[in-house]
Amino acid sequence: MRFWSVFFFAFVANASMLVADQFHYNNVIVGDRASGMGGAFCAIADDASGVVYNPAGLAFALSNDISGSANAFYQKKVTYKKAAFDEDFVEESQGTVSPFVGALGKLDHIMPGLVFAFGIFSPDTELKDQDDLLYKSDGSQRLHRTANLRAGTTKVGVAVAKRMGSGFGVGFGLTYLMIDELAQVYQDVTTAFTAVELDSSNNQVTDSSGNAVAATYYRYLTKNVRERLEAQAIEAGLGLQYALKKVSFGLHVKVPFIVYERYSIGSEQTVHYTDSEGKGVVDITKAGLTSSEAGRSVIERAKSKKPLKKLPTEVRVGAAYFASASLLATADAIYYSETKGDLSSYERDAVINYALGLEYYITSSFPMRMGLFTNNDSRPKPDSSKTNQRDSIDYIGGSFFLAMVQPNSQISAGVIYQNGTGKAQKISNDSTIQSVTASSTTLGFSVSHNF
């Protein structure tokens, strides 16, 4: 009897049941110009978002700068093919986030070529509110599932840069990172099954013809899980930028250090059985089941677990080509190292993402910015020989922004869209792998002022 076959999200020991999407690194692309260029900004990071992409680029800023992104609407949809009673299962999440607020100041009065910048930004946010009631067509199984997730990652960064000669800059940055996730999932599963009846001596009950008597029973299982993760870290970054007349190159290395981490998970479940009419709790030994399969249990895992322990080191390299006064092309490659912790559900493989960006001035006051980027999953692809594995979804995204530029300010608006495909094991203790499709849309709006 596969009682657990409709128990979603792999509720097993040491398995996180509903973590936020920390396993993709381009969920929200931050920055004024950078968001329009798909995040390909390492070689030209000459505004306040250099705190994120490359602090060395700050050394090439032409003026003081204040920039900010107004609330951006973020919506995501993930579809698991044939995962629920041979029907598609859909999860949706959304959020409203201010991707970036920052400022840059030139400090030539202190030291020629010295620049300081700070930024407050949110690279990931998610709000999920699911309420699903699912039935199997023959009425033998029913699932009621509610899931609520509130998660966000916030960073506060500062950086200094120094220009060395006409074409070389070096920069150093420190970023304070805060992760806060709270997830609650409730599931109520009803399963009908047929079993041979046993008498008080555990012998089969037979009819007048000597045939075993079978009866229908219902198994009711409820489970409630609450999970909380809080973490804080310091990221230290070193950047280099080298610029020639037509081309520019950038390098940025960020190494994070966990300074605080607190994780807890509580679980409670109840199981009981009734007869074919759903009346009264039956003596389950008569159905050939042991008493350990019914009752109520509470599980509270130790709060000392450290699922993160270490965050990935990031190495970003970029190049830019200034084709003309009105056309700029950029490209970045970003490497993230693997990480391991106390819980396998939070472990990440090494991953590489790529970004291409284009900026074209239609007129001297109206630039168009476009980008193409990857958002690959740091979780491994599910293996059909294993069970209770995590999702793995790789995305390809594009951005398109239009801006209006004045001598001392600019305003821009646009959209970032991502489409993904992958594999998942949505059913616990089952090696079946489902195909997954996913999409996300972010609407962005930003302003900046130079002085």
Secondary structure, DSSP 8 states (H G I E B T S, - for coil): --GGGG-BT---TT--SS--STT-S-SS--SHHHHHTTT--TT---STTHHHH-GGGGGG-SS-EEEEE--EEEEEEEEEEEEETTEEEEEEEEEEE--EEEEEEE-TTTSTTEEEEEEEEEEEEEEEEEEEEEE-TTSSEEEEEEEEEEEEEEEEEEEEEEEETTTEEEEEEEEEEEEEEEEEEEEEEEEEEEEE-B-TTS-B-B-TTS-B-EEEEEEEEEEEEEEEEEEEEEEEEEEEEEE-SSEEEEEEEEEEEEEEEEEEEEEEEEEEEE-TTS-SB--GGGGT--GGGSEEEEEE--TT--S-SS---EEEEEEEEE-SSSEEEEEEEEEE--B--SSGGG-B--EEEEEEEEEEEEETTEEEEEEEEEE--SS----TT-SS---EEEEEEEEEEEEEEETTEEEEEEEEEEEEEEEE--BTT----EEEEEEEEEEEEEEEEE-
